[in-house]
Amino acid sequence: MESKCRRLIQKWILAALVLTLAIPAFAQAPNAAAPERHQRVVLVSIPDRKLAVIEDGNVLAKFPVAVGAAATPSPMGDFEVVSRVSNPTYYRPGTVIASGKGNPLGTRWVGLSQKGYGIHGTNAPRSVGHAASHGCIRLHNRDMELLFSMLRTGDVVQIRGEGDEQVATVFGSADDATLASEQVAEQDGGQ
């Protein structure tokens, strides 16, 4: 009788333990819809040498970038993010540079749907703001790490070689700068 009672108590304890552990699993049931993440768009303005991350028409972040040099221009058009790599290895015919301080790709690589092109960090931070790359879009490593955390495969990358309405809205235009300086001059009595 005593052993039967002990087995019954053990079963009750086991059942209580299973229920206690199972309750959090019910709260995370697969039926619970995860919040939908909207596709993000990366807009790169070659003339402005800037990049913006846009979601649902809202600019989430802007960064200065280096773009392709005259001899090796950045591709223009609409692309897709196809890969994301932390601490990438740099490959070029006859050259392989492991991740680390001397790697030209910096600490992060976001590969685009046009083979061989991407958005990445750099080991040459002074190049940012200039037309200095072999066609890729370069950012300071700290900016690239933030951008990397914001993007997923499938996000769209639009690289624009000329100003258009979207570029002017996101980055401003030369006309905006002229207008602003004229307003300041009027406020200062034209001085």
C-alpha positions as CSV (number, residue, x, y, z in Angstrom):
1,M,0.0,0.0,0.0
2,E,2.8,2.4,1.0
3,S,4.7,1.8,-2.3
4,K,1.5,2.3,-4.3
5,C,1.0,5.6,-2.5
6,R,4.6,6.6,-3.2
7,R,4.2,5.8,-6.9
8,L,1.0,7.8,-7.1
9,I,2.7,10.8,-5.4
10,Q,5.6,10.4,-7.9
11,K,3.2,10.4,-10.8
12,W,1.5,13.6,-9.5
13,I,4.8,15.3,-9.0
14,L,5.9,14.3,-12.5
15,A,2.6,15.5,-14.0
16,A,2.9,18.8,-12.1
17,L,6.5,19.2,-13.3
18,V,5.5,18.5,-16.9
19,L,2.7,21.0,-16.8
20,T,4.9,23.6,-15.2
21,L,7.5,23.2,-18.0
22,A,4.8,23.0,-20.8
23,I,2.9,26.2,-19.9
24,P,5.6,28.5,-21.4
25,A,5.5,26.4,-24.5
26,F,1.8,27.0,-24.9
27,A,2.5,30.8,-24.8
28,Q,4.9,30.3,-27.7
29,A,2.6,28.2,-29.8
30,P,3.4,28.2,-33.5
31,N,-0.1,29.7,-34.1
32,A,1.0,32.9,-32.5
33,A,1.9,35.2,-35.4
34,A,5.3,36.7,-35.3
35,P,5.4,40.4,-36.0
36,E,5.8,40.9,-39.8
37,R,9.0,42.5,-40.8
38,H,8.6,44.8,-43.8
39,Q,11.1,44.7,-46.6
40,R,13.7,47.4,-46.3
41,V,15.1,49.4,-49.2
42,V,18.7,50.7,-49.3
43,L,19.0,53.8,-51.4
44,V,22.5,54.8,-52.5
45,S,23.1,58.1,-54.2
46,I,26.4,58.0,-56.1
47,P,26.6,61.8,-56.5
48,D,25.8,62.5,-52.9
49,R,28.0,59.6,-51.7
50,K,25.3,58.7,-49.2
51,L,23.2,55.6,-48.3
52,A,19.8,55.5,-46.6
53,V,17.8,52.7,-45.2
54,I,14.1,53.1,-45.8
55,E,11.1,51.1,-44.5
56,D,7.5,52.0,-45.3
57,G,8.6,55.4,-46.7
58,N,10.4,56.3,-43.5
59,V,14.2,56.9,-43.4
60,L,15.6,54.7,-40.6
61,A,19.3,55.7,-41.0
62,K,21.7,57.5,-43.3
63,F,25.4,56.9,-43.8
64,P,28.3,58.5,-45.8
65,V,29.8,56.0,-48.3
66,A,32.6,55.6,-50.8
67,V,31.5,54.7,-54.3
68,G,33.2,53.4,-57.3
69,A,36.1,55.3,-58.8
70,A,35.9,56.7,-62.4
71,A,37.8,53.7,-63.7
72,T,35.8,51.2,-61.7
73,P,32.3,52.7,-61.3
74,S,29.5,51.3,-59.0
75,P,26.8,49.5,-60.9
76,M,23.5,51.4,-61.1
77,G,20.0,49.9,-60.9
78,D,18.0,47.8,-58.5
79,F,19.6,44.8,-56.8
80,E,18.7,42.4,-54.0
81,V,20.7,41.5,-50.9
82,V,21.7,37.8,-51.5
83,S,24.3,37.2,-48.8
84,R,25.5,38.6,-45.4
85,V,28.9,37.7,-44.0
86,S,30.5,38.7,-40.7
87,N,34.3,38.9,-40.7
88,P,34.6,38.1,-44.4
89,T,37.7,36.8,-46.2
90,Y,38.8,38.9,-49.2
91,Y,39.4,37.0,-52.5
92,R,40.9,38.4,-55.6
93,P,42.9,36.5,-58.2
94,G,46.2,35.7,-56.6
95,T,45.2,37.3,-53.3
96,V,43.4,36.0,-50.2
97,I,43.2,38.1,-47.1
98,A,41.7,36.6,-44.0
99,S,39.4,38.6,-41.8
100,G,41.1,41.1,-39.6
101,K,42.6,44.6,-39.5
102,G,44.2,44.5,-43.0
103,N,41.1,43.1,-44.8
104,P,39.8,45.6,-47.4
105,L,36.2,44.4,-46.8
106,G,36.3,45.5,-43.1
107,T,34.1,43.6,-40.7
108,R,31.0,43.0,-42.7
109,W,29.9,42.1,-46.3
110,V,26.5,42.4,-47.8
111,G,26.5,40.7,-51.2
112,L,24.3,42.0,-54.0
113,S,22.5,40.2,-56.8
114,Q,25.1,41.5,-59.3
115,K,28.0,39.1,-58.8
116,G,31.1,40.5,-57.3
117,Y,29.5,43.7,-55.9
118,G,28.4,44.5,-52.4
119,I,28.2,46.9,-49.5
120,H,31.0,46.4,-47.0
121,G,33.2,48.0,-44.4
122,T,36.7,49.1,-45.1
123,N,40.3,49.2,-43.9
124,A,40.7,52.6,-45.6
125,P,38.2,54.8,-43.6
126,R,39.5,58.0,-45.3
127,S,38.0,56.7,-48.6
128,V,34.5,57.2,-47.3
129,G,32.9,60.2,-48.9
130,H,35.0,59.8,-52.1
131,A,34.8,57.9,-55.4
132,A,37.5,55.5,-54.5
133,S,36.3,51.8,-54.5
134,H,36.4,49.1,-57.2
135,G,32.7,49.5,-57.6
136,C,31.4,48.4,-54.2
137,I,29.8,50.7,-51.7
138,R,32.1,51.2,-48.6
139,L,31.2,52.4,-45.2
140,H,33.1,53.0,-42.0
141,N,33.2,49.7,-40.1
142,R,31.0,50.9,-37.2
143,D,28.4,52.2,-39.7
144,M,28.6,48.9,-41.7
145,E,28.0,46.9,-38.5
146,L,24.8,48.9,-37.8
147,L,23.6,48.6,-41.4
148,F,24.4,44.9,-41.4
149,S,22.1,44.4,-38.4
150,M,19.3,46.2,-40.2
151,L,19.3,44.2,-43.4
152,R,18.2,40.7,-44.4
153,T,18.5,38.7,-47.6
154,G,15.8,39.8,-50.0
155,D,16.0,43.5,-49.1
156,V,16.2,45.8,-52.1
157,V,19.3,48.0,-52.9
158,Q,18.7,50.9,-55.3
159,I,21.9,52.5,-56.6
160,R,21.3,55.8,-58.3
161,G,23.8,57.7,-60.5
162,E,21.6,60.8,-60.9
163,G,19.4,62.8,-58.7
164,D,15.7,62.0,-59.0
165,E,12.7,62.9,-56.8
166,Q,13.3,60.1,-54.3
167,V,17.0,61.0,-54.0
168,A,16.2,64.7,-53.5
169,T,13.6,63.8,-50.9
170,V,15.9,61.5,-48.9
171,F,19.2,63.4,-49.2
172,G,18.2,66.9,-50.2
173,S,19.3,68.7,-53.3
174,A,21.7,71.5,-54.3
175,D,18.6,73.7,-54.7
176,D,17.7,73.0,-51.1
177,A,21.1,74.1,-50.0
178,T,20.9,77.3,-52.0
179,L,17.5,78.1,-50.7
180,A,18.6,77.5,-47.1
181,S,21.6,79.8,-47.5
182,E,19.4,82.5,-49.1
183,Q,17.1,82.3,-46.1
184,V,20.0,82.7,-43.6
185,A,21.2,85.7,-45.6
186,E,17.8,87.3,-45.4
187,Q,17.7,86.7,-41.7
188,D,21.1,88.2,-41.2
189,G,20.2,91.3,-43.2
190,G,21.9,90.1,-46.3
191,Q,25.4,89.9,-44.7
